Each structure stands twice: as structure tokens, then as C-alpha cells.
Amino acid sequence: MSTTEQADLVIIGGGPAGLSAAIAARRAGVPSVVVLDEGLAPGGQIFRRYGPGFTITDPHSAGHEYRDGAALIAAAEASGAEIRARTVVWGAWERTLACVSNEERAYTLTARAIVVATGARDRAVAFPGWTLPGVITAGAAKTMVAIQRVLPGRRILMAGSGPLALAFSAQLRDYGANIVAVAEAAPPPGLADLAQLARDGAPQVLLEALRYRATLLRHGIPYETMTGIVRVEGDREVERAVVARLDRDWRVMPGTEREIAVDTVVLGYGLESNSELSRLLNCTQRFDRTGGGWVPVKDQRMRTSEPGIYAAGDGGGVGGSRSALQQGVIAGIAAAEELGALAATKAGELLRAPLRRLARVERFVATLNRIYAVGPGLYERATPDTLVCRCEEKSEADLEALIAEGVTDVNTIRAQSRIGMGRCQGRNCASHVAATIARITGRDIASITPPTARPPLKPVPLGAIAEERYQAEAAVEIK
Ligand SMILES: Cc1cc2nc3c(=O)[nH]c(=O)nc-3n(C[C@H](O)[C@H](O)[C@H](O)COP(=O)(O)OP(=O)(O)OC[C@H]3O[C@@H](n4cnc5c(N)ncnc54)[C@H](O)[C@@H]3O)c2cc1C
């Protein structure tokens, strides 16, 4: 059954950014606030809830992320915001969003203002063997162990970079996984970097990192810096991984390759922003090398280039959950002012504290991003027969042949070859395509136009869309 609904503020994404935006907007007096999230329950990536069939009898054993998330979700529910889980936003036309709830109910929702808080995803990396069963991302591994209580494999190599790769490795070990080695692509942080992080004021985060490192040491798990995955081999599934020493650009140093016998390779090469929805909403984008790839341009108040559209949290540039929480509050207050629920002076007053907290977090994130900046070598592992677009089964050779013919635009490559046109809509391959264009043509990757976002942004049942369309057309005819 098709319907068209209205709300003052619609927030897409029920993670830390979306929920804190909802709470702030409701507290500021915005009458109707709706949060849409495709997950089974609100919480986003870090505060992900357990699925149906699980009952939490002891919240303490579920960890502090679970407890922090439960408090935030309870506050969002108590704020009077309407939270709709299992709702995919698959299209957007100006301020009207096309949604499908519970895989069957299609409707459109028109908002006076929108906060895009769509979070981030694991960065995909194409190298020989990356499509073999047994190669998974860190986020998937974390969901398996933390939410479904299933270990991803028996002998696991963690290959990645940055704090999440370290945290995931220690957390997986704590869940009983056999981590054979951790290959960190970046060099170890220098003393000056560590001092800077400490000055940026997050001693608890540094302590947490030390605890994770201690877990690896205690269990005798090798943690090798400037080391990366080169290829994965196996008949029908992962049997061994080949790693090598890397230079400072993450390029493989010849003659340093070695094999490790594993059945699982977990990849944690950082996150990329889910900026498709902001692109569909026409928000101007910029390329953020260290903070998530293509991201919407926004100002201090989280306003994008499009009036009435805000971007908060990892979807507007990867900054982690502490940054997402503050950005959400700022977006909620700024939207409340725009919607007339708050006077400008009151809004300015309310914004002071979250802006100050955000500035502090951002200094910390900037230092981390500098230490763990993705090296161009990460996108140079594919060999000619490596699939780079796994949805459409297109290889590195297909991609390079097009670029050699002079096709050096992500969208034209998509139109001519279908690379990036499949189920994932380029989420797995667009960065590789852009990096390959940059490498072959000598252009700066930041100058490459992002792929145009097209509905449906996410896979949704065709029947639901068709039904909605049919209802809408019937309504027009009756008029
Ligand atoms: C896989 C993964 C694992 C992580 N694990 C950790 C960790 O262990 N520790 C840690 O400190 N940080 C972790 N992070 C980082 C941390 O989760 C984020 O920094 C933080 O959650 C950002 O909050 P957010 O609100 O911006 O986005 P998120 O928490 O990612 O929330 C965004 C929400 O938007 C929803 N969404 C996106 N697109 C749509 C759409 N079209 N329609 C409807 N809903 C949509 C998603 O379902 C998601 O729930 C992880 C990130 C990822 C991607």
C-alpha cells in the first residue's frame, strides 16, 4: 500500500550521529522528527543490537559499547522522535525520500529538513584472491563474533591499518579467535605523534589502544608494521595468504613476500563514507584522502551545499563515534533553528559546547588520519585477471584497457563497461577505479568526479517499488 507522509525533520541513519541529532532536535522543540534506519534495530555500526532470538540477561557482559548504545537509544526513544528500523531509503527527489519498510511497505516521506547520517562502510581492496570464500572485512568479522557469536575461521590473518584494525584483532582474540598475525600497513607512530595524540586530549582512547596491544603481546600474536596483504591463494577457499613488507606509500618491497597458512583473512583498511544519499540529494562533494573518500562539503553547523540538508557523522567524513555524536547534536540544533523551533541566540548558545567538544575530537582524528593515511600502493595489488568489480565480474585488465583508450571518467567507465553498475552500486570498486585512473593518467585522485548516485541506492524488492509506483499513478489518474 503506497502512502506519502510528511515530517519536519527526517534523519537517515540511526547510529550515534542520527540518534543524537534526533534527541537534540526534539529537545529544541522540533514537532515531528523521524529516524529511518535499514538495520534490524537502531544503534548503527558501533551500537549494533543483537538480532531476534537473543535476550540480554547481563548487560555488563555485553560490553560498554552495548551499554552506551542502550542509553543513547533509550534517550532517543524517550525524546519523542519516531524511530523506524528495517527501513531502507532507496531514492530521494529534493526533500522527498523513497522508503521501503520491512521489505514490503513502500512510501515516500517529505521533510522540511533532512539530516544525512548514513555512516561508513569497510574499505574494499582488490588483490588476487580477494573474492575467495574466507576473505572478509573487519566489520563483517566483528558482526559475526559480537552479534551472532560465530567465529569467522580457525586460523585468521588480520591485514589492515589504523586503530580499528588493532582493536578488531584484540577483540577477536578476546572472543577466542586464533589470530595468527596482524599485518599493519602503516609505520609505527613516532614519539611526536603519540605526544600529539595525548595533547589532543583522549587519554582513555590511548589507554584502550595500549590494552589492545597488550592483549596481542600476551597471546604471542605478531603485530608487524609496514606489512600488507599481497594475495590470497587456495583452491575453492582461502588456504594461505601472502604478505610482504611495504614502503611508506604502502607499495610492496620486492623480495619480501612470505606465505602464512590461514583459512581466513580479515581486512581492516579503514572506512569509506556512505555518501551516496548526499550525492543523490545534489550536495557538493569533495575527496577526503584520509577521512572516507568522497564526502559532502559542509560547514561548521553541518549544513551541506543544499539548503535544508545536513550531513553528520561518518557519512559526512569518517571521524569515529565520538565525532559522530557531537556532529549529530550540532546538526539537530542547527536544523531546529532553521525550522523555526529555536531563536538564533538560543541556538548559538546551545551550539557552543558541542562545537568545542567536536573541535577537540577533530584534532585527535586529524592526527590519527595523518599517521594512518591510506598509501596509494593499496590500490596497486590487482593483477590483470583480478576481478575489480565483483558484481559485474569485470577485471583489472578490462578497467585498464578502457583507461588506455582514453576513458578516464568513473561515470563513463561505468556506462561503457558496467564496472560499478551492479548490486553494490560501486561501493566496493569506485575508489579502486578512481585510484587506477589517477595512477595511469598521473592526475590527482581528488580531481576525479565521483560516480553519480542513482536510485535504487540499495537493493529493495522490485515488487514493493512497483506497487508504490502503481498506486501513485492510479491516484494521478483518479484526480
Ligand atoms: C563495519 C564497522 C565496524 C565498526 N566497528 C567499530 C568498533 O568496533 N569500535 C569503534 O570505536 N568504532 C567502530 N566503527 C566506527 C563507528 O562505528 C563509527 O565511527 C560510528 O558508528 C559512526 O556513527 P554514525 O552515526 O556516523 O554512523 P553509523 O553508526 O554507521 O550509522 C549509520 C546508520 O545509517 C544506516 N543507513 C545507511 N544508509 C542507509 C539508507 N540508505 N537507508 C536507511 N538506513 C541507512 C545504517 O544502517 C547505519 O545504521 C565501525 C564502523 C564500521 C563501518
The ligand as a Tripos MOL2 file, in Angstrom:
@<TRIPOS>MOLECULE
LIG
   53    58     1     0     0
SMALL
NO_CHARGES

@<TRIPOS>ATOM
      1 C1         31.7080   -2.1500    9.9490 C.3       1 LIG1
      2 C2         32.1170   -1.1540   11.0110 C.ar      1 LIG1
      3 C3         32.5300   -1.5700   12.2860 C.ar      1 LIG1
      4 C4         32.9280   -0.6460   13.2520 C.ar      1 LIG1
      5 N1         33.3460   -1.0620   14.4910 N.ar      1 LIG1
      6 C5         33.7910   -0.1570   15.4100 C.ar      1 LIG1
      7 C6         34.3150   -0.5630   16.6690 C.ar      1 LIG1
      8 O1         34.3950   -1.7370   16.9610 O.2       1 LIG1
      9 N2         34.7370    0.3880   17.5510 N.ar      1 LIG1
     10 C7         34.6720    1.7160   17.2430 C.ar      1 LIG1
     11 O2         35.0700    2.5710   18.0550 O.2       1 LIG1
     12 N3         34.1890    2.1370   16.0400 N.ar      1 LIG1
     13 C8         33.7610    1.2210   15.1330 C.ar      1 LIG1
     14 N4         33.3360    1.6280   13.8960 N.ar      1 LIG1
     15 C9         33.2690    3.0540   13.6620 C.3       1 LIG1
     16 C10        31.9850    3.5910   14.3400 C.3       1 LIG1
     17 O3         31.0210    2.6120   14.2870 O.3       1 LIG1
     18 C11        31.5210    4.8040   13.6330 C.3       1 LIG1
     19 O4         32.5220    5.7880   13.7060 O.3       1 LIG1
     20 C12        30.2270    5.3760   14.2190 C.3       1 LIG1
     21 O5         29.2780    4.3680   14.3500 O.3       1 LIG1
     22 C13        29.7250    6.4610   13.3140 C.3       1 LIG1
     23 O6         28.4230    6.7870   13.6590 O.3       1 LIG1
     24 P1         27.4040    7.2850   12.5440 P.3       1 LIG1
     25 O7         26.1360    7.5680   13.2660 O.co2     1 LIG1
     26 O8         28.0240    8.3330   11.7410 O.co2     1 LIG1
     27 O9         27.2140    6.0530   11.5690 O.3       1 LIG1
     28 P2         26.7670    4.5470   11.8080 P.3       1 LIG1
     29 O10        26.9010    4.1370   13.2020 O.co2     1 LIG1
     30 O11        27.4670    3.7750   10.7650 O.co2     1 LIG1
     31 O12        25.2100    4.5820   11.4690 O.3       1 LIG1
     32 C14        24.7250    4.8370   10.1720 C.3       1 LIG1
     33 C15        23.4000    4.1300   10.0100 C.3       1 LIG1
     34 O13        22.8150    4.5470    8.7790 O.3       1 LIG1
     35 C16        22.0950    3.4630    8.2430 C.3       1 LIG1
     36 N5         21.9360    3.6890    6.8000 N.ar      1 LIG1
     37 C17        22.8990    3.9410    5.8740 C.ar      1 LIG1
     38 N6         22.3510    4.1260    4.6530 N.ar      1 LIG1
     39 C18        21.0230    3.9740    4.8190 C.ar      1 LIG1
     40 C19        19.9200    4.0270    3.9130 C.ar      1 LIG1
     41 N7         20.0730    4.3040    2.6050 N.pl3     1 LIG1
     42 N8         18.6750    3.7830    4.4110 N.ar      1 LIG1
     43 C20        18.4910    3.5430    5.7420 C.ar      1 LIG1
     44 N9         19.4920    3.4690    6.6310 N.ar      1 LIG1
     45 C21        20.7410    3.6910    6.1750 C.ar      1 LIG1
     46 C22        22.9550    2.2540    8.5710 C.3       1 LIG1
     47 O14        22.1480    1.0930    8.6530 O.3       1 LIG1
     48 C23        23.5200    2.6200    9.9510 C.3       1 LIG1
     49 O15        22.7650    2.0420   10.9970 O.3       1 LIG1
     50 C24        32.9090    0.7210   12.9360 C.ar      1 LIG1
     51 C25        32.4550    1.1430   11.6710 C.ar      1 LIG1
     52 C26        32.0840    0.2160   10.7140 C.ar      1 LIG1
     53 C27        31.6290    0.6940    9.3520 C.3       1 LIG1
@<TRIPOS>BOND
     1     1     2 1
     2     2     3 ar
     3     2    52 ar
     4     3     4 ar
     5     4     5 ar
     6     4    50 ar
     7     5     6 ar
     8     6     7 ar
     9     6    13 1
    10     7     8 2
    11     7     9 ar
    12     9    10 ar
    13    10    11 2
    14    10    12 ar
    15    12    13 ar
    16    13    14 ar
    17    14    15 1
    18    14    50 ar
    19    15    16 1
    20    16    17 1
    21    16    18 1
    22    18    19 1
    23    18    20 1
    24    20    21 1
    25    20    22 1
    26    22    23 1
    27    23    24 1
    28    24    25 2
    29    24    26 1
    30    24    27 1
    31    27    28 1
    32    28    29 2
    33    28    30 1
    34    28    31 1
    35    31    32 1
    36    32    33 1
    37    33    34 1
    38    33    48 1
    39    34    35 1
    40    35    36 1
    41    35    46 1
    42    36    37 ar
    43    36    45 ar
    44    37    38 ar
    45    38    39 ar
    46    39    40 ar
    47    39    45 ar
    48    40    41 1
    49    40    42 ar
    50    42    43 ar
    51    43    44 ar
    52    44    45 ar
    53    46    47 1
    54    46    48 1
    55    48    49 1
    56    50    51 ar
    57    51    52 ar
    58    52    53 1
@<TRIPOS>SUBSTRUCTURE
     1 LIG1         1 GROUP 0 **** ****
